[in-house]
Amino acid sequence: MWATTTARDARWALASGIYVWTGLALFQFGGGDLTWHSTRDFLYWGGSSLLVLISLAMARRSKRVI
């Protein structure tokens, strides 16, 4: 989020989105059985997803300012 705001460029948000997207794909790779995941896994990927969404919003906001 800091890099996106500082650079005023959405590439950092895109890179973090790709990381979270592939991580969530591997998170679901257990065949739909989510019982083998811990609460820490859910908190990590949920927090990462939230930060990506905020980063995308900040990239869009900083683009309008320029």
C-alpha positions in Angstrom: 0.0 0.0 0.0 2.9 2.4 0.8 4.7 1.7 -2.5 1.5 2.2 -4.5 0.8 5.6 -2.8 4.4 6.7 -2.9 4.9 5.8 -6.6 1.4 6.9 -7.6 1.3 3.8 -9.8 -1.0 0.9 -9.9 1.7 -1.6 -10.8 2.5 -2.3 -7.1 -1.2 -3.0 -6.5 -1.3 -5.3 -9.5 1.7 -7.2 -8.3 0.2 -7.7 -4.8 -3.1 -8.7 -6.4 -1.3 -11.4 -8.4 0.4 -12.7 -5.3 -2.8 -12.8 -3.3 -4.7 -14.4 -6.2 -2.3 -17.2 -6.7 -2.0 -17.7 -2.9 -5.8 -18.0 -2.6 -5.8 -20.5 -5.5 -3.3 -22.6 -3.6 -5.3 -22.1 -0.4 -8.4 -23.7 -2.1 -6.2 -26.5 -3.7 -7.3 -28.9 -0.9 -10.3 -29.9 -3.0 -12.8 -27.6 -1.2 -12.1 -29.0 2.2 -11.3 -26.0 4.4 -11.1 -27.9 7.6 -7.3 -28.4 7.4 -6.7 -24.7 7.4 -6.1 -22.8 10.6 -7.5 -19.6 11.8 -4.2 -17.9 11.1 -4.4 -18.9 7.4 -7.9 -17.3 7.1 -6.7 -14.1 8.9 -3.5 -13.9 6.7 -5.3 -14.2 3.4 -8.2 -12.1 4.5 -5.9 -9.3 5.7 -3.8 -9.6 2.5 -6.9 -9.3 0.4 -8.1 -6.3 2.3 -4.7 -4.6 1.9 -4.8 -5.3 -1.9 -8.2 -3.7 -2.2 -7.1 -0.6 -0.2 -4.0 -0.4 -2.4 -6.1 -0.5 -5.6 -8.3 2.2 -4.2 -5.3 4.4 -3.3 -3.8 3.8 -6.8 -7.0 4.9 -8.4 -7.3 7.9 -6.1 -3.7 9.1 -6.7 -4.2 8.8 -10.4 -7.1 11.2 -10.3 -5.0 13.8 -8.4 -2.3 14.0 -11.1 
